[in-house]
Amino acid sequence: MQIGKASAAESHICQAYPDRIEVHGLDLCGDLMGRMNFTEYFHLLLTGREATATQREFLDLLLIAIAEHGMMPTNIAARMTLASDPGSLQGALAAGLLGCGPVLLGTSELCAKLLEEAQAKVLADRDPKAVTEQLAQDIRKSGGKVPGFGHPVHRPLDPRAERILELADKRDVSGPHVALARHFREAVAKAWGKPLVMNVSMPIAAVMLDLGFPAVVVKAVPLLARTASILGHLAEEQKNPIGFLMAGKAEAAVPYRKTENKA
């Protein structure tokens, strides 16, 4: 029994032949290898189109911005997994990636959807400031959180977010979605009665949308970036194993309390 609506049974990404490999209509060895860098190739795989110089530059920038953030649970889980099974690099990488949710990886995908919703309202002849204020107030009243705001460490500003916005302005990338991100900063402060830190997820989403990336691929950027980060931690773990040390520290930090069973 088929579940859901099926699309055409075809793929446009890749086909291997005896004498060549074709990717989105381009010859891997003859057209891509030696001409494209990996960021450009990543763009091609995601979108089916070759990146412009600006798209490549900012995709590079965003990947660098979100890749590494120290001993996060994703990296810890990966290192402890490798300590348990030193021969399973792929298993350790998978263990880290499985923890890459909105709390640890950021809410860039949710930010993109929010910005798209706001932009649709603006295109319907509504004022951007009023749109963002209404959306922020609605989220506040419902008990939710506006994605892209708040950070446990970076205060009063997330330096990564500010640098992305700075470069977007400097290199004429800032468009309607970056403008909406800034309106949201003001709207959130008004709704919550105090400024909240715009974290890196909001500028990532805004810049990608202004560069023409569809919202559905925005999350791919932090995922690829964190894959590189986890692999870096695993390379270090192989040289300087600390996985079991972290496990021991965790055990020491969480004391055992005997359960009292009462009849």
Number of C-alpha atoms within 10 A of each C-alpha: 3 5 5 6 5 7 6 5 5 6 8 11 15 14 13 10 7 5 5 11 15 18 19 17 13 13 15 17 13 12 13 16 12 9 11 15 11 13 17 22 20 19 19 17 16 16 15 15 12 17 18 11 10 13 21 18 13 21 22 16 15 23 20 17 20 21 19 19 12 11 11 14 13 25 28 22 24 28 33 23 22 24 21 13 12 16 10 13 18 12 15 27 25 17 21 25 20 12 17 18 12 14 9 12 21 23 24 28 24 21 25 30 18 22 25 19 14 23 18 13 16 18 10 8 8 13 11 19 17 15 21 27 19 16 19 24 19 14 15 15 11 9 9 11 13 23 21 28 22 19 17 6 9 13 13 12 17 17 14 20 20 15 15 21 23 12 14 19 13 10 11 9 18 22 15 17 23 24 16 24 25 18 17 26 21 18 23 26 16 15 18 12 9 10 17 20 21 28 24 27 28 31 28 32 33 30 26 25 23 18 18 9 17 16 20 11 16 24 21 15 24 25 19 15 19 25 21 17 22 26 19 13 21 26 14 13 18 15 9 10 17 16 21 15 12 15 16 11 11 11 11 10 9 8 8 8 6 6 6 6 5 4 3
